[in-house]
Amino acid sequence: MKKILALVLAALMAVLTLAACGTDADVVKVIDIDLTEEEYAFGVDKTQPELLTKVNEIIAEIKANGKFDEICNKYFGDGTPTPVVSAALDNSKDQFVVATNAAFEPFEYMDGENYLGIDMEIAALIAETLGQELVIMNMDFESVCLSVGQQKCDIAMAGLTIKPEREEYVTFSDSYYSASQKIIVKADDTTFDACTDVASVEAILNGLTEDTKIGVQNGTTGLFYVEGDADWGFTGYAAECVGYANGSLAVQDLVNGNINMVIIDSAPAAAISAAFND
């Protein structure tokens, strides 16, 4: 009887193990090939050259003393993110007002009422150095530079790629982060499995028709890359470009089968994919 019971338990454990493996399977994957090379910077109010000087000094300082690496380790390594709290906007106070789009993990995102992310922790450092109260204004990505250009905010900190057309509204700080665009597809999608470099990936993208749908975050490099942009030297593709308010919504639509792939910055691609696969 004990032998039979043991066999039954062993069989049950095998079934449960297989079921667990099924629930742990990844749903999406990132194609580990950089499609672009770009630099992130902060967009400073053109009427505040002294702020630009101070921001550049802080960037240089935190890169030299290891503070920038320490912050990045909280999001790419084994560190623990530090929540950043925003004060309420009050024109009667001396405040440092930051424009962002808090849907771009790991650079800026929300945890309840708190802000997290590399840019947000740097924003807190800048405010502390300036001796000002930090105010974070969360808005659509397409509005962050415009709000600074209209002097509604002091600086745009939103994973911004240096781009000439954005200089109409802001003056870019020194670069603080090197970025790239990557592709996210469903985990069982083999379209790019044989690719070894950007040329082989782009050969496939060039062969796509308008029947293929590529998701991007509105206003980002991914959109310019897919649609084409002369300033960037992007020729674009025939595939349909589908814009979303943020990358997570695009990946959700990918999982739901409404689009074929997502193209987004490499760090958010890794963070969003990990969240969906968790």
C-alpha positions in Angstrom: 0.0 0.0 0.0 2.9 2.4 0.9 4.5 1.6 -2.4 1.3 2.5 -4.3 0.9 5.7 -2.3 4.5 6.7 -3.1 3.9 6.1 -6.8 0.7 8.2 -6.7 2.5 11.0 -4.9 5.4 10.9 -7.4 3.0 11.1 -10.3 1.1 14.0 -8.7 4.4 15.9 -8.1 5.4 15.4 -11.7 2.1 16.8 -12.9 2.4 19.8 -10.5 6.0 20.4 -11.7 4.9 20.5 -15.3 2.0 22.8 -14.5 4.4 25.2 -12.6 6.8 25.2 -15.5 3.9 26.2 -17.8 3.0 29.2 -15.6 6.6 30.4 -15.4 7.1 30.5 -19.2 8.1 33.8 -20.6 5.5 35.6 -22.7 7.8 38.1 -24.4 11.5 38.5 -25.2 13.9 41.2 -26.2 16.0 40.8 -29.3 19.5 41.6 -28.0 20.7 43.7 -30.9 21.0 47.5 -30.8 19.2 49.2 -33.7 20.4 52.7 -32.9 23.0 54.6 -30.9 21.8 57.6 -29.0 22.6 59.8 -26.0 20.2 60.9 -23.2 20.4 64.4 -21.7 18.3 66.8 -19.6 16.4 69.6 -21.4 17.0 72.9 -19.5 15.0 76.1 -19.8 16.7 78.3 -22.4 16.3 81.3 -20.2 18.2 79.8 -17.3 21.9 79.4 -18.5 23.0 79.3 -14.9 20.9 76.3 -14.3 22.4 74.6 -17.3 25.9 75.2 -15.9 24.9 73.8 -12.5 23.2 70.7 -14.0 26.3 70.0 -16.1 28.5 70.3 -13.0 26.3 67.9 -11.1 26.4 65.4 -14.0 30.2 65.5 -14.1 30.4 65.2 -10.3 28.2 62.2 -9.9 29.9 60.4 -12.8 33.3 61.1 -11.2 32.5 60.2 -7.6 30.5 57.0 -8.4 27.1 58.3 -7.3 25.7 57.8 -10.8 26.8 54.2 -10.9 25.3 53.8 -7.4 21.9 55.0 -8.6 22.0 52.8 -11.7 22.8 49.8 -9.6 19.5 50.3 -7.8 17.7 49.7 -11.1 20.1 47.4 -13.1 21.8 45.6 -10.1 21.0 44.5 -6.6 20.4 47.9 -5.0 17.1 49.2 -3.6 15.4 52.2 -5.4 14.9 55.3 -3.3 11.4 56.8 -3.5 11.3 60.4 -4.5 8.5 62.6 -3.2 7.1 65.6 -5.1 6.0 68.8 -3.3 2.9 70.6 -4.6 3.5 73.4 -7.1 3.5 76.7 -5.3 4.7 79.8 -7.1 5.3 81.6 -3.8 8.1 79.1 -3.0 11.6 78.6 -4.3 11.0 75.3 -6.2 12.8 73.2 -8.8 10.1 72.1 -11.3 10.8 69.0 -13.3 8.7 67.9 -16.4 8.6 64.1 -16.9 6.6 61.2 -18.2 6.6 58.7 -15.4 5.9 55.7 -17.5 9.5 55.0 -18.7 11.0 52.5 -16.2 13.8 52.4 -15.1 14.3 56.2 -15.7 11.0 57.4 -14.3 7.9 55.6 -13.0 5.4 55.6 -10.2 5.0 53.6 -7.0 1.8 54.8 -5.5 2.3 58.6 -5.0 6.1 58.3 -5.1 8.4 58.6 -8.0 11.1 56.1 -8.8 13.8 56.0 -11.4 17.3 57.0 -12.4 16.2 60.5 -13.6 14.0 61.0 -10.5 16.8 60.3 -8.1 19.1 62.7 -10.0 16.3 65.3 -9.9 16.2 65.0 -6.1 20.0 65.4 -6.0 19.9 68.5 -8.2 17.1 70.1 -6.1 19.1 69.4 -2.9 22.2 70.9 -4.4 20.3 74.0 -5.5 18.6 74.2 -2.1 15.2 74.2 -3.7 12.0 72.2 -3.1 11.4 69.5 -5.7 8.2 69.5 -7.8 7.6 66.8 -10.4 5.1 67.4 -13.1 3.9 64.2 -14.7 2.6 64.6 -18.3 2.5 63.1 -21.7 6.0 62.5 -23.1 5.3 64.8 -26.1 4.7 67.7 -23.7 7.8 67.6 -21.6 10.0 69.7 -23.8 7.2 72.1 -24.7 6.4 72.7 -21.0 10.0 73.8 -20.4 10.0 75.9 -23.6 6.9 77.7 -22.2 8.7 78.3 -18.8 6.1 76.2 -17.0 8.9 73.9 -15.8 12.7 74.4 -15.2 13.9 71.2 -16.8 12.8 68.1 -18.7 14.0 64.8 -17.2 12.3 62.0 -19.1 14.9 59.7 -20.8 15.3 62.3 -23.5 17.4 61.6 -26.5 19.4 64.6 -27.8 17.6 65.6 -30.9 17.8 68.9 -32.9 14.1 69.5 -33.2 13.8 69.4 -29.4 16.4 72.2 -29.1 13.6 74.5 -30.3 12.3 74.3 -26.8 15.2 73.4 -24.5 19.0 73.5 -24.2 20.4 70.1 -23.7 22.7 69.3 -20.8 25.8 67.2 -21.2 24.9 63.5 -22.0 24.6 61.3 -19.0 23.5 57.9 -20.5 24.1 56.0 -23.8 21.0 54.3 -25.1 19.7 52.3 -28.1 16.4 50.9 -29.6 15.6 47.3 -29.3 12.8 45.0 -30.4 10.3 43.1 -28.2 8.4 40.2 -29.6 6.4 37.3 -28.2 8.5 34.6 -26.6 7.6 32.1 -29.3 8.3 34.4 -32.2 11.3 33.2 -34.2 11.4 36.0 -36.8 14.7 37.4 -35.6 16.3 34.3 -34.0 18.9 33.9 -36.8 19.9 37.6 -36.7 23.5 38.3 -35.5 23.7 42.1 -36.1 21.7 45.2 -36.9 22.0 44.7 -40.6 20.3 41.3 -40.5 17.5 42.7 -38.3 17.0 45.7 -40.6 16.9 43.4 -43.6 13.9 41.7 -42.1 12.3 45.0 -41.1 12.8 46.3 -44.7 10.9 43.3 -46.0 7.8 43.9 -43.9 4.5 45.2 -45.4 1.8 47.4 -44.0 0.1 44.3 -42.7 2.7 44.2 -39.9 2.0 46.4 -36.9 4.9 47.8 -34.8 4.1 49.4 -31.4 6.0 52.4 -30.2 5.7 55.0 -27.4 4.4 58.3 -28.8 7.1 61.0 -29.3 10.1 58.7 -28.8 13.0 57.6 -30.9 11.1 54.3 -31.6 8.4 56.2 -33.4 10.9 58.2 -35.5 12.8 55.0 -36.3 9.7 53.1 -37.6 8.1 56.1 -39.4 11.3 57.6 -40.7 12.9 60.9 -39.8 15.4 62.8 -41.9 17.0 64.6 -38.9 17.9 61.2 -37.5 18.8 59.6 -40.8 16.0 57.1 -40.4 14.4 56.0 -43.6 11.5 54.2 -41.9 9.6 51.0 -42.8 6.5 50.1 -44.7 5.0 48.4 -41.6 2.1 50.2 -39.8 3.4 52.3 -36.8 1.0 52.1 -33.8 1.6 54.7 -31.1 0.9 54.3 -27.4 1.0 56.5 -24.3 3.7 54.3 -22.8 5.7 51.1 -23.5 3.8 48.9 -21.1 0.5 49.5 -23.1 2.3 48.6 -26.3 3.7 45.3 -24.9 0.3 44.5 -23.4 -1.2 44.9 -26.9 1.6 42.6 -28.2 0.7 40.0 -25.7 -2.9 40.3 -26.7 -2.0 39.7 -30.3 -3.0 43.1 -31.7 0.5 44.0 -32.9 3.5 42.1 -34.1 6.4 43.7 -32.2 7.4 46.7 -30.1 10.4 48.9 -30.6 11.5 50.9 -27.6 14.6 52.1 -25.7 16.8 49.2 -24.4 16.5 49.9 -20.7 12.7 50.2 -20.7 12.5 47.2 -23.0 14.4 45.1 -20.4 12.3 46.4 -17.5 8.9 46.0 -19.2 9.7 42.6 -20.5 10.8 41.4 -17.0 7.6 42.7 -15.5 5.5 40.8 -18.0 7.5 37.7 -17.6 7.5 37.8 -13.8 
